Amino acid sequence: MELRHLRYFVAVAEEGSLLTAAERRLHTSQPSLSRQIRDLETEIGVKLLERQPRGVTLTAAGKVFLDHARLALLQVEAAAEGARRAERPQKRSFTIGFLAGQEVVWLPHALRIIREEAPEVEIILSSQSSPDLALALMRGKLDVAFLRPETQSVGVSFKFLAKEPLIAVMPADHRLTSRKKIRPQDLARETYVSSARISPVLQSVIQDYASKVGITLKAEYEGDGLPSAMSLVVSTGGITLIPLYAQNMLTPNVVARALEGVPPTIDLTLGYNDSNSSPLLRRFLSRSDELVANIQNQSIIRYAEVP
């Protein structure tokens, strides 16, 4: 079995078609690709794909193999990236990933610690969604990231930083802005806008909260992230739930309110690849408690409540 067999199989599985994968992804002929897939199935000893008149579908064995094939390719990519870094010791760099918007809160303190530990190092910043940050860590593209504890992040460890309460966000002229806190029952009666379409951890927290307080939150509109969710809130007059840090990113035409009772919380963590042997990474992680203390002392994030 060779890496190309894994790449070919993943391409076919994702495209759902031998022809499409051959022409658009792999730039090879369909007969050649079909032969490579048959060779892979022979090597493994099980059938991975069901050939259909209009494409292919995965067998039960194929679904299992797809997950492992993707991880294997990611690990190879991470190994290559690690080797390239080792070959360039004169270009010392430290790459930090941030869940988009968290830079406002954590970056100044993270930079101070890194400068104290390694003043000569080049610092590279990256802002992405939490699932994308986890993928970049798995690929060895980041040294550390501020993100959610994403599941199925093989080879990545998460160090707890803080629990962030969720808050409700609504248009500035919404009738509920007159209240200091929003009751769960109020949420259930409003147009609900989801900000968690590409954030499975946040989606899980919100659904667990709804179940706990006995309400149903079925999204009538879904945003890809905070900016699109905010636009939908304004245009539909609806309400969304977001982590507290995003209060720093709100525009004047929306307002935030705390939730009544015990609010749901979502964890923020420091993620890193277990195979990353960077001494600077270890020193940075060892000072994470100091990082959290600085944030708490400065009270950067607060609830938005009317007087």
C-alpha positions as CSV (number, residue, x, y, z in Angstrom):
1,M,0.0,0.0,0.0
2,E,1.3,3.4,-1.0
3,L,0.3,6.9,0.0
4,R,-1.1,7.5,-3.5
5,H,-3.6,4.8,-2.9
6,L,-4.8,6.6,0.2
7,R,-5.0,9.9,-1.7
8,Y,-6.9,8.3,-4.5
9,F,-9.4,6.6,-2.2
10,V,-10.0,9.8,-0.2
11,A,-10.6,11.8,-3.4
12,V,-13.1,9.2,-4.7
13,A,-14.9,9.0,-1.4
14,E,-15.2,12.8,-1.1
15,E,-16.3,13.3,-4.7
16,G,-18.7,10.3,-4.8
17,S,-17.6,9.5,-8.3
18,L,-14.6,7.9,-10.0
19,L,-14.9,10.1,-13.0
20,T,-15.1,13.4,-11.1
21,A,-12.2,12.4,-8.8
22,A,-10.1,11.4,-11.8
23,E,-10.8,14.5,-13.8
24,R,-11.1,17.3,-11.2
25,R,-8.9,16.2,-8.3
26,L,-6.3,13.7,-9.5
27,H,-5.9,14.6,-13.2
28,T,-5.7,11.0,-14.3
29,S,-7.9,8.7,-16.4
30,Q,-10.9,6.9,-14.9
31,P,-9.7,3.4,-15.9
32,S,-6.3,4.0,-14.2
33,L,-8.0,5.3,-11.0
34,S,-10.4,2.3,-11.0
35,R,-7.4,0.0,-11.2
36,Q,-5.7,1.7,-8.3
37,I,-8.8,1.4,-6.1
38,R,-9.2,-2.2,-7.0
39,D,-5.5,-2.8,-6.1
40,L,-6.2,-1.1,-2.7
41,E,-9.2,-3.3,-2.0
42,T,-7.2,-6.4,-2.9
43,E,-4.4,-5.3,-0.6
44,I,-6.8,-4.7,2.3
45,G,-8.9,-7.7,1.6
46,V,-12.3,-6.0,1.8
47,K,-14.6,-4.0,-0.5
48,L,-14.4,-0.3,0.2
49,L,-16.8,1.1,-2.5
50,E,-20.1,0.1,-4.0
51,R,-20.2,1.0,-7.6
52,Q,-23.5,2.6,-8.6
53,P,-24.9,3.7,-12.0
54,R,-24.4,7.4,-10.9
55,G,-21.3,7.2,-8.8
56,V,-20.0,5.3,-5.8
57,T,-20.9,4.9,-2.2
58,L,-18.8,3.8,0.8
59,T,-19.3,0.4,2.3
60,A,-19.3,0.0,6.1
61,A,-15.6,-1.0,5.8
62,G,-15.0,2.0,3.5
63,K,-16.4,4.5,6.0
64,V,-14.0,3.2,8.7
65,F,-11.1,3.2,6.3
66,L,-11.8,6.7,5.1
67,D,-11.4,8.1,8.7
68,H,-8.0,6.3,9.1
69,A,-6.8,7.3,5.6
70,R,-7.5,10.9,6.3
71,L,-5.6,10.8,9.6
72,A,-2.7,8.9,8.0
73,L,-2.3,11.6,5.3
74,L,-2.5,14.4,7.9
75,Q,0.2,12.7,9.9
76,V,2.4,12.4,6.9
77,E,1.9,16.1,6.2
78,A,2.7,16.9,9.8
79,A,5.9,14.8,9.6
80,A,7.0,16.6,6.5
81,E,6.3,20.0,8.0
82,G,8.3,19.0,11.1
83,A,11.2,17.9,9.0
84,R,11.2,21.1,7.1
85,R,11.2,23.1,10.3
86,A,14.1,21.1,11.6
87,E,16.1,21.8,8.5
88,R,15.6,25.6,9.0
89,P,16.8,26.2,12.6
90,Q,18.2,29.6,11.6
91,K,14.6,30.8,10.8
92,R,13.1,30.3,14.3
93,S,9.4,31.0,14.3
94,F,6.4,30.4,16.5
95,T,3.0,30.2,15.0
96,I,-0.1,31.0,17.1
97,G,-3.6,30.3,16.0
98,F,-6.6,32.2,17.4
99,L,-10.3,31.5,17.3
100,A,-11.3,34.6,15.3
101,G,-11.9,37.4,17.7
102,Q,-10.0,35.9,20.7
103,E,-6.9,37.9,19.6
104,V,-8.4,41.0,21.3
105,V,-8.4,39.3,24.6
106,W,-5.3,37.0,24.6
107,L,-2.8,38.2,22.1
108,P,-1.1,41.0,24.1
109,H,-0.4,38.7,27.0
110,A,0.7,35.8,24.8
111,L,3.1,38.1,23.0
112,R,4.6,39.4,26.2
113,I,5.3,35.8,27.4
114,I,6.8,34.8,24.1
115,R,9.0,37.9,24.0
116,E,10.3,37.2,27.5
117,E,11.0,33.5,26.7
118,A,12.5,34.1,23.2
119,P,12.9,37.7,22.1
120,E,14.5,36.8,18.8
121,V,11.8,34.5,17.5
122,E,9.5,35.4,14.7
123,I,5.9,35.3,15.7
124,I,3.3,34.3,13.1
125,L,-0.4,34.8,13.7
126,S,-3.4,33.0,12.2
127,S,-7.1,33.5,12.8
128,Q,-9.5,30.7,11.8
129,S,-12.5,28.8,13.0
130,S,-12.0,26.3,15.8
131,P,-12.3,23.2,13.6
132,D,-9.8,24.7,11.1
133,L,-7.4,25.4,13.9
134,A,-7.6,21.8,15.1
135,L,-6.9,20.6,11.6
136,A,-3.9,23.0,11.3
137,L,-2.5,21.6,14.6
138,M,-2.9,18.1,13.4
139,R,-1.0,19.0,10.2
140,G,1.8,20.6,12.1
141,K,1.1,24.1,10.7
142,L,0.6,25.7,14.1
143,D,2.6,25.5,17.3
144,V,-0.2,26.4,19.6
145,A,-3.8,27.6,19.2
146,F,-6.6,29.2,21.3
147,L,-9.6,27.1,20.4
148,R,-12.4,24.8,21.5
149,P,-11.6,21.2,22.6
150,E,-12.5,19.7,19.2
151,T,-13.3,16.0,19.1
152,Q,-11.5,13.6,16.8
153,S,-8.4,15.7,16.8
154,V,-5.9,12.8,16.9
155,G,-2.5,13.7,18.2
156,V,-3.6,17.0,19.6
157,S,-3.8,17.8,23.4
158,F,-5.9,20.6,24.9
159,K,-5.0,22.6,28.0
160,F,-8.0,24.2,29.7
161,L,-7.9,28.0,30.0
162,A,-11.4,29.3,30.8
163,K,-15.1,28.7,30.7
164,E,-16.9,31.3,28.7
165,P,-20.6,31.9,29.4
166,L,-22.9,32.3,26.4
167,I,-24.9,35.5,26.0
168,A,-27.9,36.4,23.9
169,V,-27.5,38.9,21.0
170,M,-30.4,40.7,19.4
171,P,-31.1,43.8,17.3
172,A,-30.7,47.1,19.2
173,D,-34.4,47.9,18.7
174,H,-35.6,44.5,19.9
175,R,-38.3,44.5,22.5
176,L,-36.3,42.3,24.9
177,T,-33.4,44.9,25.1
178,S,-35.4,46.5,28.0
179,R,-34.5,43.5,30.2
180,K,-31.2,43.0,32.0
181,K,-31.3,39.2,31.5
182,I,-33.1,37.0,29.0
183,R,-35.2,34.0,30.2
184,P,-35.0,30.7,28.4
185,Q,-38.7,30.9,27.7
186,D,-38.1,34.2,25.9
187,L,-35.6,32.5,23.6
188,A,-38.0,29.8,22.7
189,R,-40.6,32.3,21.4
190,E,-38.2,34.3,19.2
191,T,-36.7,33.6,15.8
192,Y,-33.5,31.7,16.5
193,V,-30.4,32.3,14.5
194,S,-27.6,29.8,14.8
195,S,-24.0,31.0,14.9
196,A,-22.7,27.4,15.3
197,R,-23.1,25.8,11.8
198,I,-19.3,25.2,11.5
199,S,-18.7,24.9,15.2
200,P,-19.8,21.5,16.5
201,V,-18.6,22.1,20.0
202,L,-20.7,25.3,20.3
203,Q,-23.7,23.6,18.7
204,S,-23.5,20.8,21.3
205,V,-23.3,23.3,24.2
206,I,-26.4,25.2,23.0
207,Q,-28.4,22.0,22.4
208,D,-27.5,20.7,25.8
209,Y,-28.6,24.0,27.4
210,A,-31.9,23.9,25.5
211,S,-32.6,20.4,26.7
212,K,-31.6,21.3,30.3
213,V,-34.0,24.2,30.5
214,G,-36.8,22.5,28.6
215,I,-36.9,24.5,25.4
216,T,-36.5,23.8,21.8
217,L,-34.1,26.0,19.8
218,K,-34.5,25.1,16.1
219,A,-32.5,27.4,13.9
220,E,-34.6,29.2,11.2
221,Y,-31.4,30.8,9.9
222,E,-27.8,29.6,10.1
223,G,-24.6,31.7,9.9
224,D,-21.2,30.3,9.0
225,G,-19.7,32.3,11.9
226,L,-20.2,35.3,14.1
227,P,-20.2,38.0,11.3
228,S,-22.8,36.3,9.2
229,A,-24.9,35.4,12.3
230,M,-24.9,39.1,13.3
231,S,-26.1,40.1,9.9
232,L,-28.9,37.6,10.1
233,V,-29.9,38.8,13.5
234,V,-30.2,42.4,12.2
235,S,-32.0,41.4,9.0
236,T,-34.5,38.9,10.6
237,G,-35.0,40.5,14.0
238,G,-34.0,37.2,15.6
239,I,-31.8,36.2,18.5
240,T,-28.6,34.2,18.6
241,L,-26.4,32.8,21.3
242,I,-22.7,33.4,21.2
243,P,-19.7,33.0,23.6
244,L,-19.0,36.0,25.8
245,Y,-15.7,37.0,24.2
246,A,-17.6,37.9,21.0
247,Q,-19.1,40.8,22.8
248,N,-16.0,42.7,21.8
249,M,-16.9,42.3,18.2
250,L,-20.5,43.5,18.3
251,T,-21.6,46.3,15.9
252,P,-23.8,49.2,17.1
253,N,-27.0,47.8,15.6
254,V,-27.0,44.8,18.0
255,V,-26.9,44.4,21.8
256,A,-25.9,41.6,24.1
257,R,-27.8,40.4,27.3
258,A,-26.9,37.8,29.9
259,L,-29.0,34.7,30.2
260,E,-31.1,34.3,33.3
261,G,-30.1,31.6,35.7
262,V,-27.0,29.5,35.3
263,P,-25.8,30.2,31.7
264,P,-24.4,27.6,29.5
265,T,-20.6,27.7,29.2
266,I,-18.1,26.7,26.6
267,D,-14.4,25.8,27.2
268,L,-11.5,27.7,25.7
269,T,-8.3,25.7,25.6
270,L,-4.7,25.9,24.4
271,G,-4.2,23.2,21.8
272,Y,-0.9,21.8,20.6
273,N,0.4,18.8,18.7
274,D,1.8,16.1,21.0
275,S,4.7,15.5,18.6
276,N,5.8,19.1,18.6
277,S,9.1,19.1,20.5
278,S,9.6,22.9,20.5
279,P,11.2,24.0,23.8
280,L,9.5,27.4,23.4
281,L,6.1,25.6,23.2
282,R,6.8,23.8,26.5
283,R,7.8,27.0,28.2
284,F,4.7,28.8,26.9
285,L,2.4,26.1,28.1
286,S,4.1,26.1,31.5
287,R,3.0,29.8,31.9
288,S,-0.6,29.3,30.9
289,D,-1.8,29.9,34.5
290,E,0.0,33.3,34.4
291,L,-1.7,34.0,31.1
292,V,-5.2,33.3,32.5
293,A,-4.4,35.3,35.7
294,N,-3.6,38.4,33.6
295,I,-6.8,38.2,31.7
296,Q,-8.9,37.8,34.9
297,N,-7.1,40.7,36.6
298,Q,-7.7,43.1,33.8
299,S,-11.4,42.1,33.6
300,I,-11.3,42.4,29.8
301,I,-14.6,40.6,29.3
302,R,-17.8,41.6,31.1
303,Y,-21.5,40.9,30.8
304,A,-23.5,43.4,28.8
305,E,-26.4,44.6,31.0
306,V,-28.4,47.7,31.0
307,P,-28.0,49.9,34.1
